[in-house]
Amino acid sequence: MRYKQKQLNFYVSDKVWEKLQKLKKKSGLTMTAIISKLIMGYEIHPLKTEELFRIYKELNHIGNNINQIAHIANLEKHVSKEKISEVEKLMDQIWECVLSYDEKK
């Protein structure tokens, strides 16, 4: 079920449309998210592409490690305590990436 259940349809001037399009491009948000945030009084920040790319690469490496552990576990039909501990550490690294990005916003 959608948590947004009310639909709005309205017109804006070309000038407003252009500003909304620029915000959309810079922030990476949807038009709905932009308008909702503006109405609620939130600031819209530009997308930090370099930082997100670094985090994406880090998360990709961590995900690959977890996939390798899962592959071994499926082959052996058993998971050692060491592997479980390793996955827990990798998951902690994922949370560190996410939280470090949130703090920098």
C-alpha positions, 0 to 999 in steps of 0.5 A: 500500500502506498503511504502517499494516497493523495494526488495533486495536479496543478500548473506552474509558470515556465520560470517555476518549472525551470527552477524545479527541473534544476533542483531535480537534476542537482538533487537527484530527487523526484519531482514529488520529493522536491515539492513535498520537501519544499512544502515541509520547509526542508532544504534541498541539497545537491547530490554529492556525486563523488561521495556517493560514487565512493560509497557505491564502490565500497558497498559493491566490494562489501557485497561481493565479499558477502556473496562469496561467503554465501556461495561457499556456505551454499556449496558446503551446506554449512556456515562456520562461526568465523564466516558468520563473524566476517559477514557481521563485520562486513554489515557493520562496514555497510552501516558505517558507509551509510551513516558517514554519508548521512553525517556529511549531508 
